[in-house]
């Protein structure tokens, strides 16, 4: 029998530096999770995200011990994680345990068993957990102001943020598993316990916050249900927004639904279904008690907070959206420097435009050539999908869509219809127009000096009355060939202006 590789030319893969990888193991009351991150420190990208719903805090013993069957599952899961980490180059690992292990009388024995598998588990206090959740939110929502709520299996962590600073935090034993253990199916009694503990959280003042940043799998499940009911066209949970009324409505709906009905909703783990009514009741009560006006789902939580906690002040100040755009540009663009050079040429044309879009324009510029290695007919779609689906943080859904639309028109021109028109409907006409204009500016510059940042030095675009002016040193005049000029005229037309050229000696 001939060898399987006999007629194949083997090419050794380029190795990815593994020293930037880092990992977190989160041993919670409901799940045990491993996340391995790669990429830049300020915008870590999960490349491995695994969990097992072991339920350490579910059905605890009468003496207050961990569920023996759950302990067995959790240790088996950790043993598997050990093998996974070995295969991934043994990145630095931070392992923590939260409410269930913290409260159980046999928690120390579990920690010792985990240590025997090679994990030095840190059992964090409730306040530490609240602080980590808040830092995780700040990692994806720079400068956030509002109330952070992290709904775990055994506890609810609450933290107060003001303009990116942590002001206070606390932990309340009203996670769904704790409530189920204490009251069974008696929701009236559960409501009394919830009210009692929230009333004791004196560091939170009613009406002081407009925004609740929602963290944790149970509350993300509530948001996913709302997405499904609403028919929302962009299936991205990070920064998904709901009004207080919408959130309360879906919480009431969950309370009325049978388990069978909830099972029909895609993306909700079955082992989480029995906890959803309790988690929804807590969420509804928090909104009503504190006068919350809208809820924002955060992909950043305790695990991301552990990474953010270790960053220097200088790195924390970096824009995570721009850092992630640079990361993708460095890997997918023929000349990663081209995007920043294009931005310098184009930005004068938009100085009087929406100032909030400036950071989006810079991000789109960095990403302007990420479709270069794909088939020409698919470059626009690839760039569009990358902006729409990549794990970018620090941007709203509208900002994500704006960037995707600009990149689509950079590759496909003005007349092409973008994919996912339903999602595009979330943008206003003004936002769609500005994204199209910026995409056409990138399209022109990319044709003028293909993949060459050097040729753009000294060039500018600007608007004068009813004319768009391209100004450049005289030795660049030869670059203005048929295709660049056609694209320049198309750009000017998008502004309802004429195209003019000035070349300086």
C-alpha positions in Angstrom: 0.0 0.0 0.0 1.5 3.4 -1.0 2.0 6.0 1.6 -0.8 8.5 2.0 1.6 11.4 1.5 3.5 9.9 -1.4 2.1 12.1 -4.2 1.7 15.2 -2.0 4.2 18.1 -1.8 4.4 18.8 1.9 4.8 22.4 3.1 5.7 23.1 6.7 3.2 25.5 8.3 4.4 28.8 9.6 4.4 28.6 13.3 2.4 31.1 15.3 4.2 32.6 18.3 2.8 30.9 21.3 4.3 33.2 23.9 1.3 35.6 23.6 -1.2 33.0 24.5 -2.8 33.0 27.9 -5.6 31.0 29.5 -8.3 31.3 32.1 -10.1 28.5 33.8 -13.3 29.6 35.5 -14.9 27.1 38.0 -18.4 28.4 38.6 -21.5 27.1 40.3 -23.0 26.0 37.0 -20.1 25.6 34.5 -16.4 24.8 34.3 -14.9 26.7 31.4 -11.5 27.0 29.7 -10.7 29.9 27.5 -7.4 30.3 25.7 -6.7 33.7 24.3 -4.4 34.8 21.5 -3.7 38.1 19.9 -2.9 41.5 21.3 -3.0 42.2 25.0 -5.7 45.0 24.7 -7.9 43.0 22.4 -7.5 39.3 23.3 -9.1 36.8 20.9 -10.5 33.5 22.3 -9.1 30.7 20.1 -10.3 27.9 22.3 -13.5 28.3 24.4 -14.8 25.1 26.1 -17.2 24.6 28.9 -19.0 21.8 30.7 -22.2 22.4 32.7 -21.0 20.4 35.7 -23.4 22.1 38.2 -21.1 22.2 41.2 -23.6 24.3 43.0 -26.6 22.3 41.9 -28.2 19.9 44.4 -25.6 20.4 47.1 -25.5 18.0 50.0 -27.6 18.7 53.1 -24.4 19.5 55.0 -23.5 22.2 52.4 -21.0 20.1 50.4 -20.5 20.1 46.7 -22.6 17.7 44.6 -20.4 14.5 44.5 -21.4 13.6 41.0 -20.7 17.2 39.9 -17.3 17.1 41.5 -16.5 14.0 39.5 -17.6 15.7 36.3 -15.6 18.9 37.1 -12.4 17.0 37.8 -12.8 15.0 34.6 -13.3 18.2 32.8 -10.2 19.8 34.4 -8.2 16.6 33.4 -9.2 17.1 29.8 -8.4 20.8 30.0 -4.9 19.8 31.2 -4.4 17.8 28.0 -5.7 20.6 25.8 -3.4 23.2 27.4 -0.4 20.8 27.0 -1.2 20.6 23.2 -1.5 24.4 23.0 2.0 25.0 24.3 1.2 25.3 28.0 0.3 29.0 28.0 0.2 30.8 31.4 -3.1 29.8 33.2 -5.1 31.7 35.8 -7.6 29.3 37.5 -10.3 30.7 39.7 -13.3 29.2 41.6 -16.3 31.3 42.6 -19.5 30.9 44.6 -20.0 27.2 44.9 -16.5 26.3 45.9 -16.3 29.4 48.0 -19.3 28.5 50.0 -19.0 24.7 50.2 -17.5 23.2 53.3 -15.5 20.7 51.1 -14.4 23.5 48.8 -10.7 23.2 50.0 -10.7 19.5 49.2 -11.9 20.3 45.7 -9.1 22.9 45.3 -6.5 20.3 46.4 -7.9 17.8 43.8 -7.6 20.4 41.1 -4.1 21.3 42.2 -3.1 17.6 41.8 -4.1 18.0 38.1 -1.7 21.0 37.8 -4.1 23.9 38.5 -3.4 26.3 41.3 -7.0 27.4 41.9 -7.6 30.8 43.5 -10.9 30.9 45.3 -12.0 34.5 44.8 -14.2 36.4 47.3 -17.6 37.8 46.3 -16.2 41.3 46.2 -13.2 40.2 44.1 -15.6 38.5 41.7 -17.6 41.7 41.4 -14.4 43.7 40.7 -13.3 41.2 38.0 -16.7 41.4 36.3 -16.5 45.2 36.3 -13.0 45.1 34.8 -14.2 42.6 32.2 -16.9 45.1 31.2 -14.3 47.9 31.0 -12.2 45.8 28.8 -14.9 45.7 26.1 -16.7 49.0 27.0 -14.0 51.6 27.6 -15.2 54.5 29.8 -18.4 52.7 30.8 -20.8 54.3 33.3 -23.5 52.3 34.9 -24.3 49.2 36.9 -22.6 45.9 36.2 -24.6 42.8 37.0 -22.9 39.4 36.7 -25.4 36.6 37.1 -23.6 33.4 38.0 -25.1 30.1 39.1 -24.8 30.7 42.9 -24.5 34.5 43.2 -25.1 37.9 41.6 -22.2 40.3 41.6 -23.0 44.0 41.3 -20.5 46.8 40.6 -20.7 50.5 40.0 -18.8 52.1 37.2 -18.4 55.8 36.6 -16.6 57.0 33.4 -14.4 53.9 33.3 -13.6 53.8 37.1 -14.7 51.2 39.5 -16.5 52.8 42.5 -17.9 49.9 44.5 -18.9 46.3 44.3 -20.6 43.5 46.2 -21.9 39.9 46.0 -25.4 38.7 46.7 -26.4 35.0 47.1 -29.3 35.1 44.6 -27.9 33.1 41.7 -30.5 30.8 40.2 -29.0 27.6 41.7 -29.0 29.2 45.2 -32.6 30.2 44.8 -33.6 26.8 43.5 -31.8 25.2 46.5 -33.5 27.5 49.0 -37.1 27.7 47.7 -37.6 25.0 45.1 -40.4 26.1 42.8 -41.8 28.7 45.1 -41.3 31.8 43.1 -43.1 34.0 45.5 -40.6 33.1 48.2 -37.8 33.5 45.7 -39.0 37.0 45.0 -38.9 37.8 48.7 -35.3 36.6 49.0 -34.3 38.6 46.0 -35.9 41.8 47.4 -34.3 41.3 50.7 -30.8 40.9 49.4 -31.1 43.8 46.9 -32.4 46.0 49.7 -29.2 45.2 51.7 -27.0 46.4 48.8 -26.7 49.9 50.3 -23.8 50.9 47.9 -26.3 51.0 45.0 -28.7 54.0 44.8 -32.0 53.7 42.9 -32.1 56.0 39.8 -28.4 56.6 39.8 -27.8 54.5 36.6 -29.4 54.5 33.2 -27.5 51.4 32.0 -27.1 47.9 33.2 -24.2 46.0 31.7 -25.3 42.4 31.7 -22.8 39.7 32.3 -23.1 35.9 32.6 -24.5 33.0 30.6 -28.0 33.1 32.0 -28.6 36.7 31.2 -27.0 36.3 27.8 -29.6 33.5 27.2 -32.4 36.0 28.0 -30.9 38.3 25.4 -30.7 35.5 22.9 -34.4 34.8 23.4 -35.2 38.4 22.9 -33.2 38.4 19.6 -35.1 35.4 18.4 -38.5 36.9 19.2 -37.6 40.2 17.6 -36.1 38.6 14.5 -33.0 40.7 15.0 -30.8 40.4 11.9 -27.4 40.6 13.5 -26.6 37.6 15.7 -23.9 39.3 17.8 -24.4 39.4 21.6 -21.6 41.8 22.4 -23.3 45.2 23.0 -26.7 44.0 22.1 -29.1 46.5 23.6 -32.6 46.2 25.1 -34.8 48.8 26.7 -35.9 48.2 30.2 -39.5 47.6 28.9 -38.2 45.1 26.4 -36.1 43.2 29.0 -39.0 43.0 31.5 -41.3 41.8 28.7 -39.0 38.9 27.8 -38.4 38.1 31.4 -42.2 37.8 32.0 -42.4 35.7 28.8 -39.8 33.3 30.1 -41.6 32.9 33.4 -44.8 31.9 31.5 -43.1 29.4 29.1 -42.9 25.7 29.5 -39.6 23.9 29.3 -40.6 22.4 26.0 -41.2 25.9 24.5 -37.9 27.1 25.8 -36.1 24.1 24.3 -37.3 25.2 20.8 -35.2 28.3 21.0 -31.9 27.8 19.3 -28.7 28.4 21.2 -29.9 27.9 24.7 -28.2 24.9 26.5 -30.8 22.5 27.8 -29.1 22.3 31.2 -29.6 26.0 31.6 -33.4 26.0 31.0 -34.5 25.3 34.5 -32.4 28.2 35.9 -33.7 30.7 33.3 -37.0 31.7 35.2 -35.0 32.4 38.4 -32.3 34.4 36.5 -35.0 36.3 34.6 -36.8 37.2 37.9 -33.5 38.6 39.3 -32.9 40.6 36.2 -36.4 42.0 36.1 -36.1 43.0 39.8 -32.7 44.7 39.4 -34.1 46.8 36.5 -37.2 47.8 38.5 -35.5 48.5 41.8 -32.7 50.6 40.4 -34.6 52.5 37.7 -32.5 51.0 34.8 -33.5 52.4 31.4 -31.6 50.1 29.1 -29.6 46.9 29.2 -26.4 46.2 27.3 -25.0 42.7 27.0 -21.3 42.5 27.6 -19.1 39.7 26.3 -16.5 40.8 28.9 -16.8 39.3 32.3 -14.7 37.7 35.1 -12.4 35.9 32.7 -11.7 39.0 30.6 -11.3 41.0 33.8 -8.5 38.7 34.9 -6.6 39.6 31.8 -7.4 43.3 32.0 -6.3 43.4 35.6 -2.7 42.6 34.5 -2.5 45.3 31.9 -0.4 48.5 32.4 -2.2 51.8 32.4 -0.7 52.6 29.0 -2.1 49.5 27.4 -5.5 50.0 29.1 -5.8 53.4 27.3 -5.4 51.8 23.9 -8.6 51.6 21.8 -9.4 47.9 21.6 -11.2 48.3 18.3 -8.2 49.8 16.7 -5.9 47.3 18.3 -8.0 44.5 16.8 -8.2 46.1 13.4 -4.4 46.4 13.4 -4.1 42.7 14.4 -6.2 41.6 11.4 -4.5 44.0 9.0 -1.1 42.6 10.0 -2.2 39.1 9.0 -4.4 39.7 6.0 -3.1 42.8 4.2 -0.2 42.7 1.7 1.1 46.0 3.2 -0.2 46.5 6.7 1.1 50.1 6.6 -1.2 51.0 3.7 -4.4 51.5 5.7 -2.9 54.1 8.0 -1.3 56.0 5.1 -4.7 56.0 3.2 -6.4 57.4 6.3 -4.0 60.4 6.3 -4.9 61.1 2.7 -8.7 60.7 3.1 -9.4 62.2 6.6 -9.2 65.9 5.5 -12.2 65.2 3.3 -14.3 64.2 6.3 -13.0 66.7 9.0 -16.4 68.4 9.1 -18.3 65.1 9.2 -19.6 63.2 12.2 -16.8 63.3 14.7 -18.0 60.1 16.3 -17.2 58.3 13.1 -13.5 59.3 13.1 -12.4 56.3 15.0 -14.5 54.1 12.7 -12.9 55.7 9.7 -9.5 54.9 11.1 -10.5 51.3 11.8 -12.0 50.9 8.3 -8.8 52.3 6.8 -6.6 49.7 8.7 -8.9 47.0 7.4 -9.1 48.3 3.8 -7.0 45.5 2.2 -8.0 42.5 4.3 -9.7 41.0 1.2 -6.6 41.1 -0.9 -5.8 37.4 -0.8 -9.3 36.3 -1.8 -11.0 35.9 -5.2 -11.7 39.4 -6.6 -15.4 38.7 -6.8 -15.5 37.7 -3.1 -13.3 40.4 -1.6 -16.2 42.7 -0.7 -18.1 39.9 0.9 -15.1 38.7 2.9 -14.3 42.2 4.1 -17.9 42.8 5.0 -18.2 39.5 6.9 -14.9 40.1 8.8 -16.1 43.4 10.1 -19.5 42.1 10.9 -18.5 38.8 12.6 -15.1 39.3 14.1 -14.8 39.5 17.9 -14.4 43.3 17.8 -15.2 45.1 21.1 -15.6 48.8 21.9 -18.1 49.3 19.1 -21.9 49.3 19.0 -23.9 47.2 16.5 -24.4 50.3 14.4 -20.7 51.1 14.4 -19.9 47.5 13.4 -22.4 47.7 10.5 -21.0 51.1 9.4 -17.5 49.6 9.2 -18.7 46.6 7.3 -20.6 48.7 4.8 -17.6 51.0 4.2 -15.4 48.0 3.5 -17.9 46.5 1.2 -18.1 49.6 -1.0 -14.3 49.9 -0.9 -14.2 46.6 -2.9 -17.5 46.6 -4.8 -18.1 50.2 -5.6 -21.2 52.3 -5.2 -23.8 50.4 -7.2 -23.5 47.0 -5.6 -26.0 45.9 -3.0 -24.4 44.9 0.3 -25.1 41.5 1.8 -27.6 41.3 4.7 -29.7 44.2 3.7 -31.9 43.4 6.6 -29.1 44.2 9.0 -28.2 47.3 7.0 -31.7 48.6 7.8 -30.5 49.3 11.3 -28.4 52.2 10.0 -30.0 55.5 9.2 -29.9 56.9 5.7 -27.2 59.4 6.8 -25.1 56.6 8.3 -25.4 54.6 5.2 -24.4 57.5 3.0 -21.3 58.4 5.1 -20.2 54.7 5.1 -20.6 54.6 1.4 -18.7 57.8 0.9 -15.8 56.6 3.0 -15.7 53.2 1.3 -15.5 54.9 -2.1 -12.7 57.1 -0.8 -10.8 54.0 0.2 -11.6 52.5 -3.2 -10.1 55.4 -5.0 -6.9 55.6 -3.0 -6.5 51.8 -3.2 -6.6 52.1 -7.0 -4.3 55.2 -7.1 -1.5 53.5 -5.3 -2.2 49.8 -5.0 -0.6 48.3 -1.9 1.9 51.1 -1.7 1.9 53.4 1.3 5.0 55.3 0.1 3.2 56.6 -3.0 0.6 58.3 -0.8 3.0 60.6 1.0 2.1 64.2 0.4 -1.4 63.4 -1.1 -4.7 64.7 0.3 -8.4 64.7 -0.4 -10.5 67.7 0.6 -13.8 69.3 -0.2 -14.1 72.9 -1.5 -17.6 74.1 -2.1 -19.0 71.8 -4.8 -15.7 70.2 -5.7 -13.7 67.3 -4.3 -10.0 68.1 -4.7 -7.2 65.5 -5.0 -3.9 67.2 -4.3 -0.6 65.5 -4.8 3.1 66.2 -5.7 3.6 66.5 -9.4 5.6 63.3 -9.6 2.4 61.3 -8.7 0.4 62.6 -11.6 1.3 59.5 -13.6 -0.5 57.4 -11.0 -3.9 58.9 -12.0 -4.7 56.3 -14.7 -8.1 55.3 -16.1 -9.3 53.2 -13.2 -8.2 55.6 -10.4 -9.8 58.6 -12.3 -13.1 56.7 -12.8 -13.2 55.9 -9.1 -12.3 59.4 -8.2 -15.3 60.7 -10.2 -17.5 58.1 -8.5 -16.3 59.4 -5.1 -17.1 63.0 -6.1 -20.5 62.0 -7.3 -21.3 60.4 -4.0 -20.8 63.9 -2.5 -22.8 65.5 -5.4 -19.7 67.3 -6.3 -17.2 67.6 -9.2 -13.8 66.0 -9.2 -10.7 68.3 -9.4 -7.0 67.6 -9.4 -4.1 69.7 -8.3 -0.4 68.7 -8.7 2.2 70.7 -7.0 5.7 71.2 -8.4 
